């Protein structure tokens, strides 16, 4: 007489198998109707989306544990009207991507930028995506950078590069090395492009127009940084004194 082996499934194994995909497979095998199959497919899509979101969070957490160092390699120095010398260092876009991208890839993350120009403004959205498909994004916008005698293409390119740099820093939640209020932000940001634009204003009207642009650019992200407000007031006093 041959013994018949009885295979038992442990409760925890049954729970592990009870994913929407498993239930969908059972429903197909049992000849479930189309309505039931569609509901199970919707449940599977939501389950996959939630798993992708959790994968994104875990990957970003792992990325944040990495020692990321972004050096400020570009030095800027100029004499202001008071006779003092203003100098600071800031990170260029390549400094940021060289430090960040390899570590993002290590944890299954990648980024891309969407650029849109409309009504005289340039909007840049940085999208961070995990290998499982979940994405999150940060967007900022600003007008073309007309400081320093740039031509039209250079104005657009300067603003795009600036917004690419800061949206990537924002979406990854990291800061450049050696930050302080002089360099120029309370949370690690440097605002060298805005500082140069303020410095390049030749009249009070131009300066006020720049202030309106700053307020608009930082709206919804943060207040206008203290360093920029200070630079604005200093330049305003210089222009008024020169009259």
C-alpha positions in Angstrom: 0.0 0.0 0.0 1.5 3.3 -1.1 1.3 6.2 1.3 -0.1 9.4 0.0 1.9 12.4 1.1 -0.2 15.3 2.4 1.1 18.8 1.6 0.0 21.4 4.1 0.4 25.1 3.5 1.3 27.1 6.6 -0.9 30.2 7.3 2.0 32.6 6.9 2.8 31.1 3.5 -0.8 31.6 2.4 -0.6 35.2 3.5 2.6 35.7 1.5 0.9 34.2 -1.6 -2.2 36.4 -1.3 -1.0 39.2 -3.4 -3.4 40.8 -6.0 -1.4 39.0 -8.7 -1.9 35.7 -7.0 -5.6 36.3 -6.5 -5.9 37.4 -10.2 -4.2 34.2 -11.3 -6.7 32.1 -9.2 -9.6 34.0 -10.6 -8.5 33.3 -14.2 -8.1 29.6 -13.4 -11.6 29.5 -11.9 -13.2 31.3 -14.8 -14.1 34.5 -13.1 -16.3 37.0 -15.0 -14.8 40.1 -16.7 -16.1 42.5 -14.0 -14.3 40.6 -11.2 -11.1 40.3 -13.3 -11.1 44.1 -13.9 -11.5 44.8 -10.2 -8.6 42.5 -9.4 -6.5 44.1 -12.1 -7.2 47.5 -10.6 -6.2 46.2 -7.2 -3.0 44.8 -8.7 -2.2 48.2 -10.2 -2.7 50.0 -6.8 -0.6 47.4 -5.1 2.2 47.8 -7.5 2.0 51.6 -7.2 2.3 51.3 -3.4 5.2 48.9 -3.7 6.9 51.4 -6.1 6.3 54.2 -3.7 7.8 52.3 -0.8 10.8 51.3 -3.0 11.3 55.0 -3.8 11.3 56.0 -0.1 13.7 53.2 0.8 16.0 54.1 -2.0 16.0 57.8 -1.2 16.6 57.0 2.5 19.6 54.9 1.5 20.9 57.6 -0.8 20.6 60.2 2.0 22.8 58.0 4.2 25.6 58.4 1.7 28.4 61.0 2.3 27.7 63.4 -0.5 30.2 66.2 -0.9 29.5 69.0 -3.4 32.5 71.3 -3.7 32.1 75.0 -4.6 34.7 75.2 -7.4 33.7 78.5 -9.0 35.1 81.7 -7.4 33.5 85.0 -8.0 35.0 88.3 -6.9 34.2 91.9 -7.6 34.5 95.4 -6.2 31.3 97.1 -5.1 30.6 100.9 -5.1 31.5 101.2 -1.4 35.1 100.2 -2.3 34.8 96.8 -0.6 35.4 93.5 -2.3 32.6 91.0 -2.5 33.8 87.4 -3.0 32.2 84.0 -2.7 32.5 80.5 -4.1 29.6 78.5 -5.6 28.9 75.1 -7.1 28.2 74.8 -10.8 25.7 72.3 -12.3 28.5 69.9 -13.2 29.8 69.9 -9.6 26.3 68.9 -8.4 25.7 66.2 -11.0 29.2 64.7 -10.7 28.6 64.2 -6.9 25.0 63.2 -7.0 24.3 61.1 -10.1 26.5 58.1 -9.3 25.0 57.7 -5.9 21.5 58.0 -7.2 22.2 55.3 -9.7 23.7 53.1 -6.9 20.2 53.1 -5.3 18.1 52.7 -8.4 17.3 56.3 -8.8 17.7 58.6 -11.8 16.7 62.2 -12.6 15.6 64.2 -15.6 14.6 67.8 -16.3 11.6 69.1 -18.1 12.0 72.6 -19.5 9.2 74.8 -20.6 9.3 78.4 -21.8 6.1 80.4 -21.7 5.1 84.1 -21.3 8.7 85.3 -21.0 9.5 82.8 -18.1 11.4 79.6 -18.0 10.1 76.7 -15.9 12.3 73.7 -15.0 11.0 70.6 -13.4 13.4 68.0 -11.9 11.9 64.5 -11.8 13.4 61.9 -9.6 12.4 58.3 -10.6 13.0 54.9 -8.9 13.6 51.7 -10.9 10.2 50.4 -9.8 8.5 53.4 -11.5 7.6 55.8 -8.7 8.5 59.5 -9.4 8.5 62.7 -7.5 9.4 66.2 -8.7 10.3 69.8 -7.8 9.7 72.7 -10.1 10.9 76.3 -10.1 10.6 79.2 -12.6 12.4 82.4 -13.4 12.8 85.0 -16.2 15.8 84.8 -18.6 19.0 86.1 -16.9 19.7 89.5 -18.5 22.6 90.4 -16.3 26.1 90.9 -17.6 25.3 91.8 -21.2 24.2 88.3 -22.3 22.6 87.7 -25.6 19.1 86.1 -25.8 20.3 82.5 -26.0 22.8 83.0 -23.2 20.1 84.6 -21.0 17.9 81.5 -21.4 20.8 79.1 -20.9 21.9 80.8 -17.8 18.4 80.6 -16.2 18.0 76.9 -17.3 21.3 75.9 -15.7 20.5 77.8 -12.5 17.1 76.2 -12.2 18.5 72.7 -13.0 21.0 73.1 -10.3 18.6 74.1 -7.6 15.8 71.8 -8.5 18.2 68.8 -8.4 19.4 70.0 -5.0 15.9 70.4 -3.8 14.5 67.1 -4.9 17.4 65.2 -3.4 17.4 67.3 -0.2 21.2 68.0 -0.2 23.3 71.1 0.1 26.7 72.3 -1.1 29.7 72.1 1.2 30.8 75.0 3.2 27.4 76.8 3.3 26.9 79.8 5.5 24.9 83.1 5.4 27.7 84.7 3.4 27.7 82.0 0.8 24.5 82.6 0.6 21.6 81.0 2.3 20.4 79.6 5.6 19.9 76.1 4.3 23.0 75.5 2.2 21.9 77.3 -0.9 24.1 79.7 -2.8 22.4 82.5 -4.8 25.3 83.7 -6.8 23.3 84.1 -10.0 20.8 86.4 -8.3 23.6 88.3 -6.5 25.3 89.0 -9.9 21.9 90.1 -11.3 21.4 92.5 -8.4 24.9 93.8 -8.8 24.4 94.4 -12.5 21.3 96.6 -12.1 22.0 100.1 -13.4 18.9 101.8 -12.1 16.5 101.7 -9.2 13.7 100.7 -11.6 15.8 97.8 -12.9 16.6 96.7 -9.3 12.9 96.8 -8.3 12.1 94.7 -11.3 14.6 92.2 -10.2 13.1 92.2 -6.7 9.7 91.4 -8.2 11.2 88.5 -10.1 12.9 87.1 -7.0 9.6 87.2 -5.1 7.9 85.4 -7.9 10.7 82.8 -8.3 10.8 81.8 -4.7 7.1 81.9 -4.1 5.8 78.5 -3.0 9.4 77.3 -2.3 10.7 79.6 0.4 10.8 83.3 1.2 13.3 85.5 -0.5 16.6 84.5 1.2 18.0 87.0 3.7 21.3 87.2 1.7 19.4 88.4 -1.4 17.3 90.9 0.6 20.5 92.3 2.1 22.2 92.6 -1.3 19.1 94.3 -2.7 19.1 96.9 0.0 22.8 97.5 -0.4 22.5 98.0 -4.1 19.5 100.2 -3.7 21.5 102.5 -1.3 24.3 102.6 -3.8 22.1 103.6 -6.7 20.3 106.3 -4.7 23.7 107.7 -3.4 25.0 107.8 -7.0 22.2 110.2 -8.1 
